[in-house]
């Protein structure tokens, strides 16, 4: 059997390697010691012909020299080209004198997550392929999916309670009933809508699988509320609206406010316009002075409101002159157009309803006639990304007596929920209302790393462990806070032989899904890895800078980021993996900080 000693110089090299490379090195050494002598290769033009290189991987090699005891000794490990150059000039006259050391123990390999488990009546569903599981409706929800309501109905529930799959089955049921009552479809009569483009694409693909009858499927239109608004306004004006993001608006209004000498940040003015004036459809200064500013934490005395009103009127006037719009403004105008044109659908199903602006609700109210089964709303206040609170009744949507609360999670394990709930930063919420899961699985894995390279290596090892244990790639999602992180993740996973695809890819694409935390909204996966959750990246510096020290805007940034992170964590059914470099984000649970 081959003998191989370890020199102290090797340990100097070894200690500088990332954990993934260390594991590869030790695996190669053990393979050589077990008889794989083909790994040991001569070096052309070496100063000392006894020197060898030990092939470790396509990128890495060890430098091996003879020892005084007549065996070989591993004296270093370098990238392959550097190892060859080093070996060519290396000489060990008379053999190398050694302080023999023990072979270091390999890093602990990443373990595959244990399978999630639940009560006996869920055993068959849990055994389904994940694509089918995502469409499976819990028997307790069948009644809601096929119920007849005298008017609008609202279903609320925490993550994993099955709201999204209920929305799919409700839309399918309404379309099937519509086909019986009205015959062949000339145009869609059922709208399934949400605020997320990625979720809308996923819902459309899932409906294609769920609804087999072409005539029934044609009756269901799946678009975001903003897409509906843009389409209505484009038809009404003949010109597609040019829409500015909130960040673009805040930057423009910040500059304008400084020029005007106003003591308000651009972020404050944009939020005041969208969350108060547009939200309440205020059309006069008198109405603005009298209004209650629900959801706005900073008190604004009546004597200051004329200055804010006048500034917003000037800035929105400049937008109109330039043909520029904000998303809530487009919805606001589209609602007006539909009130003139008339409704477009007989039924509307809304999922992730907690994120809609009052202007969106006015649009949806105008898009369907008031009557039986007109609006079916599903959402979770704990996952609200924007704090725009509104009374649905004030917008003509009456759900009194037709509200339902889902309290049991069938799709997220209790261990993940227990870990994620503290992220919300408050004692109230789903847990205080008897919300719990019937599923149990492993505790979330939290990986603190010293460098980005170490973080990517650890992620790759965790993913490889899940795949080796039989996980389907499309049932795994990896997400970061922004597109910069997503691009790096994609490159690193490809470099490690792991195929990737965007989060909204069709179910038949055999690859791990990669995207942003926002892109996870409304999605479901068996395994979810959230990476880059470090203090400089979460909350993002750009969002904090945009708040310009405004305490209201700053509090809103942190609230939105908490809800976003909580939502992303609860997209996992079986296992959650979280990693960060250096200091963890302060938004992560206190247990993460205490464990450092």
N, C-alpha and C positions, 0 to 999 in steps of 0.2 A: 504494500500500500504506500502511495506517495507520502513524503514527509514535507512539511512546510512550517518553518519557524516564523515568528513575527518580531520585527525589529521595532525599537522605540520610534525610529524615524517614520515608520508606517503609521503609527498612532497619531503623529502630528498631522499627517495628511488626512487620515480618516476622520479626525475630530472636526475638520472644516467642511466636511461633506453634508449635504442635506440628508435627512433621515431616509428618504427613498433610495438615494444612491448608496448609502451605507448598507441598507438591506440587500441591494443588488450585489455589492461587493462581497458580503459575507456568504450569500448564496453561492456565488461563483467559487469562493475559496472552499466551501464545503463540498461542492461538486468535484473540484480537483482532488481533494483528499479522499473522496469516495471512488476515485479511479478514472475520472475524466481527464486523462493526461493530454488530450488534444488541445486543451486550453493553453498549455505552455508552449510558446513559440520562440524560435531563435530570432535574433535581430540582425539584419543585413548591415555589414560595415561597422559592427560594434567594436569599440576599442578593446573590450574584454569579451571574447567569444563565449565565455561561460554565462554571461548575463542573458536573461530571458524576459519576455513580457507574458503576463497572464491575462488572457482575454476575459474581460468581465462583462462587457456589453458592447454594442457597436460604438459607443461614445467613450467608454472608460476602459483603462488597462492598468494592471499592476506591474511594478518593476521588481524582478526577482534576481537575486545574486547568490553565489555559493557561500556557504558558511564554513567555518573552521571544522565543524563536526561532519562535513561532507554532505549535508542536506542543503536544500535550498531555503532561502529566507526572503520573505516579502518585505521590501525596504521602502516602498512608497506606492501611491496610487494617484494617477493623473488622468486627464483627458487623453484619448488615444494618441493623437499626434504629438502631444507634449511628452507622453510616456515613452514613445519611440525615440524622440530626440534625447531625452534624459538617459535612456538605456544605452544609446550609441556612445555616449561620452563617459559613462559610469565605469569605474574600475574598482575592484576589490582585491588589492594585492595580498596574496597569502591567505585569502579567505577573510570573510567579514567576522569581526569579533562582536558577539551579541550579548545583550542583556535580554534573555528570553522572557517573553511575557505571555500571558494567557490570551487566547483568542477572545475578543470582546463579544459580549452577548448581543445578538441581533435586536434591533428595535422591535417592539411588539407589533405584529402585523395588524392591520385594521380587520375588525371582525364584521361579518355580515349580521344585519339586524335579525333578531328572532322574529318569527312570523307573528302577526297580530292575531289575537284570539278574542272570541266573543261567545255569547250564549248559544246554546244548541240550535235555536231556531234561525241563527244567522250562519251556521256552518256551511250550508250549501252555497249561499251567496258569497261568502268569503273565499270559497274555492273556485269561483268563476274567474275566467281571464279578466284582467283589470278593465279592458275596454267594455266588457259586458257588465262588470260590476258598476261602472260609472253610470250605466243606464238603468240599473235595477232600482225599482221603487219599493220602499219599505211598505209592507202590508198595511201598517197603521196610517199611511199617507194616501192610500188608494181612495179613501172616502173624500179627501179634499180634492184630489185630482179630478174626480167625476161628479162633484157636488153641483147642485143648482142653487145659485144665490140670487136674491131679489135685487141686488145692486152690486156695488163694488165690495171686494173682500180683501183682507190683509192678513198675511202670514208672516210672523217674525220668529226668529230662532237663532241660536248661536251657531258657530261653525260646526260643520259636520252633521247638522240635523236634517240634511237632504233637501234644502230649499231649491237648489239648482235643478236637481233631477225631478223634483215636483213641478217646477216651471215647465220643463220639457214635456212631461206627461199631461199636464194641464193644457198646454197649447195643442198637443196631439188630440186630446179628447174633444176640445172645442172645435177643432177643424173637422173631426169625424162627424160630430153632431151637425155641424154646418153643412156638410156634404149631404146628409140625409134630409135636412130641412129645405135646402135651397138648390140642390142639383148641381150640375157642372159649374165650375168656378170661372168667372171672367177675370177676376183679379183677386189678390190676397184679401181675406176677410179677417184673419187673425194676425196680430202683430206680437212677436216675442222680442222684447227689447231690454237693453241694459245700458250702462254708461261706458263699458269697456269694449274697445274694438276687438281685442284678443278673445275675450269671452264671447262676444257675438259670433266670431268665426268658429269657435269651438262649439257653441250651441247649434249653429247651422249644420256642422258636420255630424253632430250627434243626432239631430233630427233626421238626417238622411238615413242613419242606421235604424232609428226607432220607428219611423213611419215608412211603411213599404208601399202603400197605395199612392201612385203619382198624383191623382186628383186631390187627395187629402194633403199631401206635402206641398202642392202648389198654393194651397190656401194660406200657408203660414209664411209670413215675411219676417226675416231676422235681420235687424239693423240696430245700430246704436241710436239713442235718442238724438244725439248731435247729428248723425247722418240723416235722420228723418227731418230734423229742423232745416239742415242745409238744402235738402231736396225740395221741401215746401217753399222756402224763401227763393230758391233759384227759379222755380216754376212761376212764382208770383211776380218777381221783378225782372226775370229774363237774364239776370247776371249772377253768376256764382259769387257768394260773399267771400271777401278776403278776410280771414279770421286770424287775429293775433292771440298768442298765448298770454296767460296771466303774467308770466315773467317779462314778456316784451312790453306789455302794458305798464307794469310796475316800473320798469326802467324809464320808459318815456315820461310817465307822470312824475317820477322822481325828479327828473331834469326840469320839467315844467314847474313843479312846486318850488324848486330852489330858485329858479328865475323869478317867480312871482313872490318870493319871500314868505312862503307859507310854512308854518311849523308842523307840517304833516308829511309823513313819508309817502312815497309812491305806492308802496304795498298797502298802507292804511287806506289811501283814497280808492284804490281799485277794489279792495274788500268792502269798503263802505258802500261803494256804488253797486257791487254785485250782490252782497249779502244783506243789504238793507233797502236801498232804493229800488233796484230791479226785483229783489225778492218780494217786496211788499207792493210793487207796482205804483210807487209814489210819483205823482206828476206835478206837485207844487211844493214850494218852500214851506207853506203852512202845514201841509201834510207831513213833511219831513221833520219839522220842529216838534210836532205832536207825537210822532211815532215812537213805539217801543223798539229798542235796538236789541232784540233777543239774540243771544249767542255772541254779542260783542262785549268783551270783558271790560274795555276802557269806557268809562262814563264820558259822554260828550254833552256838556252843558248847552242849553238852548241858545245862549248868546253866541256860541261858536259855530252853530250849525249853518247859519247863512253863509259864512266864509267857505265851509266845506261844500255846500250846495252849489254856490257860484263857481267854485273851481271845477267841480265835476261837470257842471253844465258846459263850461268852456272847453274842457278836454274832450268830452263826448261830442261836442259840436265839431271840433277839429277832426275827430274820427269819421263823422258822417260826411264831412267835406272830402275826405280822402278815400271814402268807400271802404273803411275798415270797421271790423266788428269783433266783439268778443263772443265766446260760445253761448253764455246765457242770453246775451242780447239777440243772437240769431234765433234762439228758441222763443224768446219773448215776441219777436216780430212774426215768426212762423205761426205762433198761436193766434195772433190777430188775423193772419191770413186765413187760417182754417176756420175761424169763427164766421168768416164771410163765405168761404167756399163750401163748408159743411164737412161732416165726419168722413173718414177714409176706411175705417174698420168697424166690424161688429163686436170684436173682442180684443182686448189688449192684456198681455201677461208681461209683468215687469219683474225682473230679478235684479238683485243688488240695488234695491230701490232706495236704500239709505243715502246714496251718494247723489241723488238727483236734486237739482236746483228747483226752486219754486217755478221758474220759467219753464222748466221741463214738464212739471206737473200741469201747468196751464196748457201746454202743447198737447199732452196726452189726453187731457180732459176734452179738448176741442177735437181730437182725432177719433173719438168714439162716442156715439150717442148715449146719453144717460139711460140706463135700464138694466134688466137682469144680466148678470155675468159680464158687465161692461169692462171693469178693470179688476185684475187679480194681481196683488202686489206682494212681493216677497223680499225680505231684507233683514238686516241685523244692525241695530244702532251701535253695537260695540265695534263694528267694522267700518263705521263712517269715516271717510277720509277728509271730508269737508264739513265743517260745523255750520251748515245752513239748515236751521230747524224751521219747520213750518207746520201749521195746522192744515191737514188735508181737507177738512170740512170747509175751511175758508176759501179753498180753491175749487169747491164744487164736487169734491170726492168724499162721499159719506160712507165710512166703513163701520159705523156704530152698530154693534150687535153682530158683526160679521168679521170679528178679529179672532185669530187663532195663534197660540204660542206653542212652538215646538221646543220641548225641554230636554229631549234625549238625543245625544249624538250617536249615530250609527256609522260614522265615516271618519272620525278622528279619535285616536286612542286617548284614554284618560290621562296617561302620562304626559302626552304632548300638551293637552289642555292645561294641566296643573302647572307645567313649566311656562307656558305662554301667557296665562292670565295676568301675572304680575307686570307684564310689559305695559298693560293699559294704564298702570300707575294710579289706580283707584280701587277702593274696596268694594264698590258696587259693580254691577254688571251681571253677566250670565251666572256666575257662581253663586251670587246672592239670591238668585231666583230659582234655585233647585236644578240648575243645569248640570248634567253629567253625561258621561259616555258609557256605553255598554261594552266598548272594546278596550282591550288592554294589550300593551306592547312594551318594547324597551324604552328606557329613559332616553331623552335626547342626548346626543353626543356633542359636547362643546370642546372645540380644539383651539387652544391659544398657540400662536406661532410667533417665532422670532423674526421671520422674514417672509416676503411674498413667495419666494421659491419654496420655502418650507410649507406654506399654506397650500400651494398648488400640488405639491407632492402628496401631502396628507389627504387632500381631496381626491386625487387620483386613486390612492390606495383604498380609500373608503368606497369609492364607486366600483373599483375592480372587485372588492370583496362582495358587494351586493350582486354584481353580474355573475361572479363565479358561483354564488349560491343559488343561481337560477332566476334572478330578477330579469324581467324583460326591459330592455333599454328605454322603451317609450313610457314605462311606468315610473321613471326616475326624472326629477327636475332639479336643475341647478340654477340659482338666481343670485344676482348682485344688485346693489342699489342703483347703478347707472350703467349706461351703455359701454363706458370705458371698461368697467369690471367685466361686463359680459363678453366683450371682444377678447380680453386676456384669457378668461375662462375657456372660451372656444378654442383659442390657439393652443393652450396648454393641454386640454383634453385630447385634441387631435394629435399633438406631439406624443402623447402617451397611448395612442392607438384606440381612443374612445370616440366613436362617431357621435356627432351632435346635430341637432336640428332646432329651429325656433320653437317657442312654446306653443304656437298656434298651428303646428304641422299636423297633418292628418294622422289618424291612429295607425295606419299601416306603414309609416316611416319607422324603420328599425334603428332608432338612435335616441340617445339621452337628450332630453329637452333642456334648452338653455335660454334664459331671458332675464328680465328685470323683476324686481319685487312687485311692481305694478302689474306686470304681465301675468303674475300668478293669480290675480284676483278672480275668484269664481271657479278656479280650476281644481282638479283633484289628481293626486299622484300617490303611489305607494310610498315612495321615498323622496324626500326633499332635502337638498343641501343649500344652505344660505351662507355665502362667503363674503369676505370683505366687510364684516360688521364691526369695523374699528371706529374709534372715536373721530378721526378726521373725515370719515366717509358717511357716518350716520349719526346725527342728521348731516346732510351735505353742507359744505361750507357756503356754497352759492345760495342756498335757501336761507341760511342764517344771515349772510351779508345782505340779502334782499330785504330782510326785515328792518334793516337800518337802525337797530336799537329800539324799535317800536315794541313795547312790551306786549301789546295785543297781537301784533304780527308774529312776534317771537313765540308766544304761547301757542299760537295756531300752528306754527311750524312743528313744534314738538308734539302737539296733539296729533297732527296728521301723520307724522313719522311713527308714533307709537301704534296707531291704528293700522298703518301700512305693514309694520313689522309683525304685529299680532296676526293680521290676515295671512301674511306669507307663511308664518310658522304653522298655521292650522290648515294649510293645503296638503299636509302629509297625513296619510292614513296609518302607515306602518312604522315609519321611522323618520326622525328629524336630525339633521347634522348641521351644526353652526360653527363657523370658524372666524377668527379675527387675527390681526397682526398687531403686536404691541399692546396698547391699551384697548380693552373692549369698549364698545359704545356704551354710554351711560344709560341708553334705553334698554339694554339687555337686563334680564332679571338680576336682582341683588345677589342671588346665589352664584352667578358667574363671577362677580367681583370679589366675593368672599373666598372663592376657591382658588384665586390666583396666588 
